[in-house]
Amino acid sequence: MALRPLRRPTVSDAEFRAAMSGLASSVHVVAARRGTERVGRTATSVLSLSAQPPAILVSIDIVSRLADVIAKTGGFSLAMLATDQQQIADAFAGQVPPEKRFADGGWEAWPSGQPKLRGAVTALDCDVIGAMETGTHVLFAGAIVDAETDTSRSPLLWHRHGYQALHGVD
């Protein structure tokens, strides 16, 4: 998508972050594998894109290793984290060096080879069906080719700069 030049000044970074902190989002790990290398990042910029084909949209920093691996392999996985998986969220958000992140949680592989987190609320294996650069990020559209959902688990949420849980669920 070609972005047009701005006609008016935008809000400051601090104003943007304050405004977006009111948006409650489920917390995910987007991961990909190329050869023996596994990479992943915590993400809240994830949305359901379509039912036909079943697809999601993820936003990944354009200069990240993860964006590069997804672009080169044409696939990625997504794990919607459960309330007891905050340590995994923190690890993939940068509190743990990239080469040690997959030590947190129980990771295995989808038949495609993409990383799969056991114990997630929902785990998805996706094939990239489209990508759009927005300047600082790449939006990857992923067709869901495999999925597992544990309806007994509640999602970890991010709201007002901290982890939250749904109340009245479980």
Residue pairs with C-beta under 8 A, 6 or more apart in sequence:
1 132
1 133
1 134
3 134
3 135
10 16
11 19
21 159
21 160
21 161
22 159
22 160
23 159
24 157
24 158
24 159
24 164
25 44
25 45
25 46
25 157
25 158
25 159
26 44
26 46
26 80
26 81
26 121
26 155
26 156
26 157
26 158
27 42
27 43
27 44
27 80
27 81
27 89
27 155
27 156
27 157
27 158
27 163
28 42
28 43
28 44
28 46
28 58
28 78
28 79
28 80
28 81
29 40
29 41
29 42
29 43
29 78
29 79
29 81
29 88
29 89
29 92
29 117
30 40
30 41
30 43
30 46
30 58
30 60
30 66
30 76
30 77
30 78
31 38
31 39
31 40
31 41
31 66
31 76
31 77
31 78
31 79
31 114
31 115
31 117
32 38
32 39
32 40
32 66
32 69
32 70
32 73
32 75
32 76
32 77
32 114
32 115
33 39
33 69
33 73
33 109
33 113
33 114
33 115
34 69
34 72
34 73
37 69
38 102
38 107
38 115
39 65
39 66
39 69
39 98
40 66
40 92
40 101
40 102
40 115
41 60
41 61
41 64
41 66
41 92
41 93
42 89
42 90
42 92
42 93
43 58
43 59
43 60
44 158
45 58
45 59
45 137
46 56
46 57
46 58
46 59
46 78
47 56
47 57
48 55
48 56
49 55
49 56
49 57
49 141
53 129
53 143
53 144
54 143
54 144
55 126
55 129
55 141
55 142
55 143
55 144
56 78
56 124
56 126
56 141
56 142
56 144
57 139
57 140
57 141
57 142
58 76
58 78
58 139
58 140
58 142
59 134
59 137
59 138
59 139
60 66
60 67
60 70
60 137
60 138
60 140
61 67
61 136
61 137
62 133
62 134
62 135
62 136
62 137
62 138
65 98
66 76
67 138
67 140
70 76
70 128
70 138
70 140
71 128
71 131
71 138
74 127
74 128
75 112
75 114
75 125
75 126
75 127
75 128
75 142
76 114
76 126
76 128
76 140
76 142
77 110
77 114
77 115
77 116
77 117
77 123
77 124
77 125
77 126
78 122
78 123
78 124
78 126
78 142
79 116
79 117
79 120
79 122
79 123
79 124
80 120
80 121
80 122
80 123
80 155
81 88
81 89
81 117
81 120
81 121
81 155
81 156
82 119
82 120
82 121
82 150
82 153
82 154
82 155
82 156
83 153
83 154
83 155
83 156
83 165
85 105
85 119
85 120
85 156
86 156
86 163
87 104
87 105
88 104
88 105
88 117
89 156
89 163
90 96
91 100
91 101
91 103
91 104
92 101
92 104
96 103
96 104
102 115
105 117
105 118
105 119
106 117
106 118
106 119
107 115
107 116
107 117
107 118
108 115
108 116
108 118
109 115
109 116
110 116
110 125
110 146
111 125
111 146
112 125
112 127
112 145
112 146
114 125
114 126
116 123
116 125
116 148
117 123
119 150
119 153
120 148
120 150
120 153
121 149
121 150
121 153
121 154
121 155
122 147
122 148
122 149
122 150
123 147
123 148
123 149
124 142
124 144
124 146
124 147
125 144
125 145
125 146
125 147
126 142
126 143
126 144
126 145
127 142
127 143
127 145
128 140
128 141
128 142
128 143
129 141
129 142
129 143
130 140
130 141
131 138
131 139
131 140
131 141
132 138
132 139
132 141
133 139
152 170
154 165
154 166
154 169
154 170
155 166
156 163
156 164
156 165
157 163
157 164
157 165
157 166
158 164
